Amino acid sequence: MILSKLQSSPQKTVPLAMALLTTGLMLLTFGIAWPRLSYPAAHLGHEWNDFLRGFLFGISIVLETWAVVILVVAGRTRES
């Protein structure tokens, strides 16, 4: 719904895409640093750590891919 309203003006989609990209990169950084920087009591077990880390990686990949798609569509509508 938000994207359908923003498709008419590519100038408004670029900040949304950048916010998604930044959030994805922050989640990726947090996923990489999770085993090294988290408090030992927060570790619920090896399986939960792997699950949380994989979940963060997956969400970050989805957000970054979504941002790239939005930017490509905005670039194509701006050119034509």
Secondary structure, 3 states (H helix, E strand, C coil): CHHHHHCCCHHHHHHHHHHHHHHHHHHHHHHHHHHHHCCHHHCCCHHHHHHHHHHHHHHHHHHHHHHHHHHHHHHHHHHC
